[in-house]
Amino acid sequence: MKRLFMFLVFTLLLNIGCSPYGYIVTNITKPLDVNMSRTLPENADKTVGDLKHFSYSLIDVSWGSYGIGDVARKNGIETIYYADLETVSIIGVWEQYIVHIYGR
């Protein structure tokens, strides 16, 4: 029994750094734009929009909007310079997608 426990602990410790996703909580921010030729102006405004997602077995519920156009329109941004997508996940059951938009 002790050998099995030690094997599981050793395996868990080996796999901690192998994945960009955590076992309990994951928080990742990545760019939404693949064209990186434009640089971010220093005086750009920042706005945030989010979508919440809950899934468990056959239950799948989402609410909110994280579309770039929707978020920009709601916050009065007419020119978008850059956008990031932040994903927060807790045990894979609760996910929240947050769009950070930089523009004017």
Stockholm file with secondary structure:
# STOCKHOLM 1.0

chainA/1-104         MKRLFMFLVFTLLLNIGCSPYGYIVTNITKPLDVNMSRTLPENADKTVGDLKHFSYSLIDVSWGSYGIGDVARKNGIETIYYADLETVSIIGVWEQYIVHIYGR
#=GR chainA/1-104 SS CHHHHHHHHHHHHHHTTSCSSCSSEEEEEEESCSCCCSCCCTTCEEEEEEEEEEEETTEEEEEECCCHHHHHHHTTCCSEEEEEEEEEEETTTEEEEEEEEEEC
#=GC SS_cons         CHHHHHHHHHHHHHHTTSCSSCSSEEEEEEESCSCCCSCCCTTCEEEEEEEEEEEETTEEEEEECCCHHHHHHHTTCCSEEEEEEEEEEETTTEEEEEEEEEEC
//
